[in-house]
């Protein structure tokens, strides 16, 4: 699948759920093609967010958008089908949550979806090497997952550069995504470090004018 890179992917975790459709519409009207959905279960991460019903509502609010679903949950294989039914185009699971990661990626791909692997800030990137040829996307967490509005962890720049180097040297085809603490102050450096899909939550949805903020961020990309 071809995309116009780089991509800004607003995370609806930071949206106002009482007017979710309106918030998403402001994003798409401003030029957004991807919507990022952060799913948290209160076990793998210390928070509970939402489930397939909200993903479905988001997909219905933006039928032309690419639905990027990030499962921060234990035993994600059990729930892949639910998110497929909800309208996901890409499902990303965590390295730390999948003891049989090859199988988890195959489980997603059997539905015809793209399959991604996320990795927490304290996990060595070397652990991903056995699956890099199978993954459609690698998600570098630039905060510890579980809460929105956190500050970007500075060492994430080096981690993004390492994933970009491996991709170029080995000829891998995965996309490089970053999630956590991305905003106006650092989006250019994040992009320059190798990020191709940039998730932004609070910096988009907590702005006074969502559409204008999206345009500001896109202009820096």
C-alpha positions as CSV (number, residue, x, y, z in Angstrom):
1,X,0.0,0.0,0.0
2,X,1.4,3.4,-1.0
3,X,1.1,6.5,1.2
4,X,2.1,10.1,0.8
5,X,4.7,10.3,3.5
6,X,5.1,11.8,6.0
7,X,1.7,11.2,7.6
8,X,0.2,13.0,10.6
9,X,-2.1,10.7,12.5
10,X,-4.2,12.4,15.2
11,X,-4.9,10.1,18.2
12,X,-8.5,10.3,19.2
13,X,-7.5,9.3,22.8
14,X,-7.2,13.1,23.3
15,X,-10.5,14.0,21.6
16,X,-13.7,15.1,23.2
17,X,-15.8,11.9,23.0
18,X,-19.0,13.8,23.4
19,X,-18.3,15.3,20.0
20,X,-16.0,12.8,18.5
21,X,-17.5,13.0,15.0
22,X,-17.0,16.7,14.9
23,X,-13.4,16.6,16.2
24,X,-12.6,14.0,13.5
25,X,-14.3,16.0,10.8
26,X,-12.2,19.0,11.7
27,X,-9.1,16.9,11.2
28,X,-10.1,15.4,7.9
29,X,-11.3,18.8,6.6
30,X,-7.8,20.1,7.4
31,X,-6.1,17.4,5.3
32,X,-5.8,14.3,7.6
33,X,-5.8,10.9,6.0
34,X,-5.0,8.7,9.0
35,X,-6.8,8.4,12.4
36,X,-4.9,6.7,15.3
37,X,-6.9,4.7,17.9
38,X,-5.1,3.9,21.2
39,X,-6.7,0.9,22.9
40,X,-5.8,0.4,26.6
41,X,-7.0,-2.4,28.8
42,X,-5.9,-1.4,32.3
43,X,-3.6,-4.5,32.5
44,X,-0.9,-4.1,30.0
45,X,-1.0,-0.3,30.6
46,X,-2.3,1.5,33.7
47,X,-5.3,3.0,32.0
48,X,-8.5,2.0,30.2
49,X,-9.5,3.9,27.1
50,X,-12.1,2.5,24.8
51,X,-12.9,-0.5,22.6
52,X,-14.2,-1.5,19.2
53,X,-17.4,0.6,19.4
54,X,-15.4,3.8,19.5
55,X,-13.2,2.6,16.6
56,X,-16.3,1.9,14.6
57,X,-17.7,5.3,15.4
58,X,-14.5,6.9,14.3
59,X,-14.4,4.9,11.1
60,X,-18.0,5.9,10.3
61,X,-17.1,9.6,11.0
62,X,-14.3,9.4,8.5
63,X,-15.1,6.7,6.0
64,X,-12.2,7.7,3.6
65,X,-9.6,7.8,6.4
66,X,-7.1,5.1,7.2
67,X,-7.9,3.6,10.6
68,X,-4.6,3.0,12.5
69,X,-5.4,0.8,15.6
70,X,-2.8,0.5,18.3
71,X,-3.5,-2.3,20.8
72,X,-1.9,-1.7,24.2
73,X,-3.5,-4.7,25.6
74,X,-2.7,-8.2,27.0
75,X,-3.4,-11.2,24.7
76,X,-4.3,-9.0,21.7
77,X,-4.8,-12.1,19.4
78,X,-8.2,-12.7,21.1
79,X,-9.5,-9.3,20.0
80,X,-8.1,-8.8,16.5
81,X,-11.3,-9.9,14.8
82,X,-13.3,-7.3,16.8
83,X,-11.2,-4.5,15.5
84,X,-11.3,-5.8,12.0
85,X,-15.1,-5.7,12.2
86,X,-14.9,-2.2,13.6
87,X,-13.1,-0.9,10.5
88,X,-9.3,-1.2,11.3
89,X,-7.0,-1.0,8.3
90,X,-3.8,-1.5,10.3
91,X,-3.5,-3.2,13.7
92,X,-0.3,-2.8,15.8
93,X,0.5,-5.0,18.7
94,X,3.2,-4.7,21.4
95,X,6.3,-6.7,21.3
96,X,6.0,-6.9,25.1
97,X,2.5,-8.4,25.0
98,X,3.1,-11.1,22.4
99,X,5.1,-14.2,23.3
100,X,4.5,-15.6,19.8
101,X,5.0,-12.4,17.8
102,X,5.3,-14.0,14.4
103,X,1.9,-15.8,15.0
104,X,0.3,-12.5,16.1
105,X,1.4,-10.7,12.9
106,X,0.1,-13.6,10.8
107,X,-3.2,-13.5,12.7
108,X,-3.6,-9.9,11.7
109,X,-2.5,-10.4,8.1
110,X,-4.9,-13.2,7.5
111,X,-7.7,-10.6,7.6
112,X,-6.0,-8.6,4.8
113,X,-4.9,-5.9,7.2
114,X,-1.5,-4.3,7.7
115,X,0.3,-5.6,10.8
116,X,2.5,-3.4,13.0
117,X,4.8,-4.0,16.1
118,X,5.1,-1.4,18.8
119,X,8.0,-1.3,21.3
120,X,8.2,0.5,24.6
121,X,11.0,3.0,25.4
122,X,12.9,0.6,27.7
123,X,12.8,-2.4,25.3
124,X,15.9,-2.9,23.1
125,X,15.3,-2.5,19.4
126,X,17.5,-5.6,18.8
127,X,14.5,-7.7,20.0
128,X,12.6,-6.6,16.9
129,X,15.1,-7.9,14.4
130,X,13.6,-11.4,13.9
131,X,10.2,-9.9,12.8
132,X,11.3,-6.8,10.8
133,X,10.9,-8.6,7.5
134,X,7.3,-9.5,8.4
135,X,6.1,-6.2,9.9
136,X,4.4,-3.5,7.8
137,X,5.0,-0.9,10.5
138,X,7.3,-0.4,13.5
139,X,5.9,1.9,16.2
140,X,8.5,3.6,18.4
141,X,6.8,4.6,21.7
142,X,8.3,8.0,22.7
143,X,6.5,7.9,26.0
144,X,5.7,5.1,28.4
145,X,2.3,3.9,27.2
146,X,-0.8,4.4,29.3
147,X,-1.6,8.1,29.4
148,X,-1.9,11.0,27.0
149,X,-0.2,14.3,27.3
150,X,3.2,13.0,28.3
151,X,6.6,14.6,27.4
152,X,8.6,13.2,24.5
153,X,11.5,11.0,25.7
154,X,14.7,12.4,24.1
155,X,16.4,9.1,23.5
156,X,13.5,8.3,21.0
157,X,15.4,10.4,18.4
158,X,18.2,7.8,18.4
159,X,15.8,4.9,18.3
160,X,14.0,6.4,15.3
161,X,17.4,6.9,13.5
162,X,18.3,3.3,14.3
163,X,15.1,2.0,12.7
164,X,15.6,4.2,9.7
165,X,19.2,2.9,9.3
166,X,18.1,-0.7,9.5
167,X,15.4,-0.2,7.0
168,X,17.8,1.3,4.5
169,X,20.7,-1.1,5.0
170,X,18.5,-4.3,4.9
171,X,16.0,-3.1,2.4
172,X,13.0,-3.6,4.7
173,X,9.7,-2.1,3.7
174,X,8.2,-1.3,7.1
175,X,6.9,2.2,7.9
176,X,8.3,3.9,10.9
177,X,5.7,5.4,13.3
178,X,6.2,7.4,16.5
179,X,3.7,7.9,19.3
180,X,3.9,10.2,22.3
181,X,4.7,13.8,23.0
182,X,4.8,15.0,19.4
183,X,3.9,18.6,18.9
184,X,4.8,21.9,17.3
185,X,8.1,22.2,19.2
186,X,9.6,18.9,18.1
187,X,7.7,17.6,15.1
188,X,10.4,18.7,12.6
189,X,13.2,17.0,14.6
190,X,11.0,13.8,14.9
191,X,10.5,13.7,11.2
192,X,14.2,14.4,10.5
193,X,15.1,11.4,12.8
194,X,13.2,9.1,10.5
195,X,9.6,9.0,11.6
196,X,7.2,8.6,8.6
197,X,3.9,8.3,10.6
198,X,3.7,10.9,13.4
199,X,0.9,10.4,16.0
200,X,-0.2,13.5,17.8
201,X,-3.0,13.5,20.4
202,X,-3.1,16.4,22.9
203,X,-1.2,18.8,20.5
204,X,-4.1,18.4,18.1
205,X,-7.3,17.9,20.1
206,X,-6.5,20.2,23.0
207,X,-5.8,23.1,20.7
208,X,-8.3,26.0,20.6
209,X,-8.9,25.3,16.9
210,X,-8.3,21.7,15.8
211,X,-8.3,22.4,12.1
212,X,-5.8,25.3,12.4
213,X,-3.5,23.2,14.6
214,X,-3.6,20.4,12.1
215,X,-2.6,22.8,9.3
216,X,0.3,24.2,11.5
217,X,1.6,20.7,12.2
218,X,1.3,19.6,8.5
219,X,3.1,22.8,7.4
220,X,6.1,21.7,9.6
221,X,6.2,18.4,7.8
